């Protein structure tokens, strides 16, 4: 992508994403994603009813009056975006590709993150870890992330959710909130990795899919290519048996995905490329309050 075109796209996404994060998601994000742990805030004189276990004996000795320590919730978060950059992201039959929808969702989450003074980092994955961007704060950092999402060319085209989830689980030593944004078209079993990761971090799954992936159209003989493996074949879509087999494959994959989320206690939402993602994200945030 040429530099001038890239700048225009980044700017267009920035305007939309910043507007959404400021006007729509501001309160919802802060409520849905809370800080972890407690940090020391101040010392004040003991009052009737205070917990004696909070008495600061050093200050009490110096002041000759009992004082207690006051703690507050640590508000600052570290947010990680685990973004699928496999070959299947290029698919789209309506107004957007999956990649475009993923980019807009991720950008909105990123601006919501920095507007709350939280850190944001990214992991791009295929069947390998393609790139890791460490968490930082600031608009400049988010714009660099958006630019990468628009222009990034992965080395590999497959999908390995298991490897990606294990990586972010191990790379982030402190508890963080991680959004896994993918179409979840992966035949491998990632449930165990997701369960382990969700015990250490706050994991949230966002599936992005295209409506045409749900069923084959009846258009006769069709030449298709697997976007990840490159395998090609002719498919007779006029055959009801072929269409039913494909629909069964999709339904089974969706069922496996939902069972993995439920077993791992991971909040999730599925968003189509022909859908406004705002109501879906707001519903996800509301579910977490």
C-alpha positions in Angstrom: 0.0 0.0 0.0 1.4 3.4 -1.0 2.2 5.8 1.9 -0.3 8.4 0.9 -3.1 5.9 0.7 -2.1 4.3 4.0 -2.1 7.7 5.7 -5.7 8.4 4.4 -6.9 5.0 5.6 -5.3 5.4 9.0 -6.8 8.9 9.4 -10.3 7.6 8.3 -10.1 4.8 10.9 -8.8 7.2 13.6 -11.7 9.6 13.1 -14.3 6.8 13.3 -12.6 4.9 16.2 -11.8 7.9 18.3 -15.4 9.1 18.0 -16.8 5.8 19.0 -14.4 5.3 21.9 -15.1 8.8 23.2 -18.9 9.1 22.7 -20.1 5.5 22.8 -17.7 3.2 24.7 -16.2 5.6 27.3 -18.3 4.6 30.3 -18.9 1.0 29.1 -15.3 0.2 28.7 -14.3 1.5 32.1 -17.1 -0.4 33.8 -16.5 -3.7 31.9 -12.8 -3.8 32.3 -11.6 -3.0 35.9 -8.2 -2.8 37.4 -6.6 -5.8 39.1 -5.4 -5.7 42.7 -5.1 -3.0 45.3 -2.5 -0.4 45.8 -1.5 1.9 48.7 -3.2 5.3 48.5 -2.7 7.2 51.8 -2.6 7.2 55.6 -5.2 8.8 57.8 -6.2 8.8 61.5 -8.0 5.7 62.7 -11.8 6.1 62.9 -14.4 4.1 64.8 -15.3 1.0 62.8 -12.0 0.8 60.8 -10.3 -2.6 60.5 -7.5 -2.8 63.0 -5.6 -4.9 60.6 -5.0 -1.8 58.5 -3.3 0.1 61.2 0.1 1.5 60.2 2.1 1.0 63.3 5.1 3.1 62.2 3.0 6.2 61.6 1.0 5.5 64.7 4.2 5.4 66.8 5.5 8.7 65.3 2.2 10.5 65.7 1.1 9.0 69.0 -2.3 8.5 67.5 -3.5 5.4 65.6 -3.4 5.7 61.8 -4.5 3.3 59.1 -3.4 2.6 55.6 -6.0 3.3 52.8 -5.9 1.2 49.7 -7.6 1.7 46.4 -8.1 -0.5 43.3 -5.4 -0.3 40.7 -7.3 1.2 37.8 -4.5 1.1 35.2 -4.8 -1.9 32.8 -2.6 -3.6 30.3 -4.6 -4.6 27.3 -3.4 -7.0 24.6 -4.9 -7.4 21.1 -4.3 -10.9 19.8 -5.0 -10.4 16.1 -5.4 -13.1 13.5 -3.5 -12.3 10.3 -3.9 -15.6 8.5 -5.0 -15.9 4.9 -8.7 -16.4 5.7 -8.9 -12.8 7.0 -8.8 -11.6 3.3 -12.3 -13.1 2.7 -15.3 -10.8 2.3 -18.4 -10.9 0.2 -20.4 -7.9 1.3 -19.1 -4.4 2.1 -16.0 -5.4 4.1 -13.4 -8.1 4.3 -12.8 -9.8 7.7 -9.5 -7.9 7.9 -11.3 -4.5 7.5 -13.8 -5.4 10.2 -11.1 -6.7 12.5 -9.1 -3.5 12.0 -12.0 -1.2 12.9 -12.9 -3.2 16.0 -9.3 -3.4 17.2 -8.8 0.4 16.5 -11.9 1.2 18.6 -10.7 -1.0 21.5 -7.2 0.6 21.2 -8.6 4.2 21.4 -10.9 3.2 24.3 -7.8 1.8 26.1 -5.7 4.9 25.8 -8.6 7.2 26.6 -8.6 5.5 30.0 -4.9 5.9 30.4 -4.3 2.2 29.9 -1.5 0.5 28.0 -2.2 -1.3 24.7 -0.1 -4.0 23.0 -0.6 -6.3 20.0 0.3 -9.8 18.9 -0.1 -10.6 15.2 -0.4 -14.4 14.6 -1.0 -16.9 11.8 0.3 -20.4 12.5 3.3 -18.6 13.9 3.8 -15.5 16.0 4.3 -12.9 13.3 4.9 -9.8 15.4 4.8 -8.6 19.0 4.3 -4.9 19.8 4.9 -4.3 23.5 2.2 -2.4 25.5 2.5 1.4 25.6 0.3 4.4 26.1 -0.5 7.3 23.8 -2.2 8.2 20.5 1.1 7.9 18.5 1.4 4.3 19.6 -2.2 3.5 18.6 -1.8 5.1 15.2 1.3 3.0 14.6 -0.7 -0.1 15.5 -3.5 0.8 13.1 -0.9 1.4 10.4 0.6 -2.0 11.0 -2.9 -3.7 10.9 -3.5 -2.1 7.5 -0.2 -2.8 5.9 1.1 -5.9 7.7 2.1 -8.8 5.4 2.4 -12.1 7.3 5.1 -14.7 6.4 2.7 -17.6 6.9 -1.0 -18.0 6.0 -2.2 -20.8 8.3 -3.9 -20.5 11.8 -2.7 -21.8 15.1 -4.8 -20.4 17.9 -3.3 -22.7 20.4 0.2 -21.3 19.8 -1.0 -17.7 19.8 -2.9 -18.1 23.1 0.0 -19.9 24.8 2.4 -17.1 23.6 0.4 -14.2 25.0 -0.3 -16.1 28.2 3.5 -16.6 28.8 4.7 -13.2 27.4 2.6 -11.2 29.8 3.8 -11.9 33.3 1.3 -9.6 35.0 -2.4 -10.1 34.7 -3.8 -8.3 31.6 -7.0 -8.1 29.5 -6.6 -9.9 26.2 -8.9 -9.6 23.2 -8.5 -12.6 20.8 -9.9 -11.2 17.5 -10.1 -14.0 14.9 -12.5 -15.9 12.7 -11.6 -19.0 14.8 -11.4 -21.2 11.7 -8.9 -23.6 13.2 -9.2 -27.4 13.3 -6.8 -27.7 16.2 -7.9 -27.9 19.8 -7.2 -24.6 21.6 -9.5 -25.2 24.6 -6.8 -26.2 27.0 -4.6 -23.3 26.1 -7.6 -20.9 26.5 -8.5 -22.4 29.9 -4.9 -21.9 31.2 -4.7 -18.4 29.8 -8.0 -17.4 31.3 -6.8 -18.5 34.7 -3.9 -16.0 34.5 -5.5 -13.2 32.4 -8.8 -11.7 31.5 -9.5 -13.3 28.1 -12.2 -12.0 25.7 -13.0 -13.6 22.4 -14.3 -11.7 19.4 -15.2 -13.8 16.3 -15.3 -12.0 13.0 -16.9 -14.0 10.1 -18.5 -13.4 6.7 -22.2 -14.4 6.2 -21.2 -16.4 3.1 -19.1 -18.7 5.2 -22.3 -20.0 6.9 -23.6 -21.8 3.8 -22.7 -22.5 0.2 -24.8 -20.7 -2.5 -26.5 -22.9 -5.2 -24.5 -21.6 -8.2 -23.5 -24.9 -9.8 -19.9 -26.0 -10.4 -17.5 -23.6 -8.5 -13.7 -23.4 -8.4 -12.5 -22.7 -4.8 -9.2 -22.2 -3.1 -8.3 -22.5 0.5 -6.9 -19.1 1.5 -4.6 -20.6 4.1 -3.2 -23.8 2.5 -3.6 -22.8 -1.2 -5.3 -26.1 -2.0 -7.7 -25.8 -5.0 -10.7 -27.9 -6.0 -14.0 -27.9 -7.9 -17.2 -28.0 -5.8 -20.6 -28.8 -7.2 -22.8 -26.4 -5.2 -25.9 -27.6 -7.0 -25.7 -30.8 -4.9 -27.8 -30.5 -1.8 -25.6 -33.2 -0.2 -22.5 -30.9 -0.7 -24.3 -27.9 0.7 -25.6 -29.8 3.7 -22.1 -31.2 4.4 -20.7 -27.7 4.3 -23.4 -26.4 6.6 -22.8 -29.2 9.0 -19.0 -28.4 9.0 -19.7 -24.8 9.9 -22.2 -25.6 12.6 -19.8 -28.1 14.2 -17.0 -25.6 14.2 -19.2 -23.0 15.8 -20.4 -25.5 18.4 -16.8 -26.5 19.2 -15.8 -22.8 19.5 -18.7 -22.0 21.9 -18.0 -25.0 24.0 -14.4 -23.9 24.3 -15.5 -20.4 25.5 -18.0 -21.8 28.0 -15.5 -24.3 29.4 -12.8 -21.7 29.7 -15.2 -19.1 31.1 -14.3 -16.6 28.4 -16.7 -13.9 27.4 -17.3 -13.8 23.7 -19.2 -12.2 20.8 -19.6 -13.1 17.1 -19.7 -10.2 14.6 -20.4 -10.5 10.9 -18.7 -8.4 8.2 -22.1 -7.0 7.1 -22.9 -6.0 10.7 -22.4 -2.8 12.7 -20.0 -3.9 15.4 -21.0 -1.2 17.9 -24.1 -2.9 19.3 -22.3 -6.2 19.5 -19.4 -4.7 21.5 -21.8 -2.8 23.8 -23.7 -6.0 24.5 -20.4 -7.7 25.3 -19.4 -4.9 27.7 -22.8 -4.9 29.3 -22.6 -8.6 29.9 -19.4 -8.1 31.9 -20.8 -5.4 34.3 
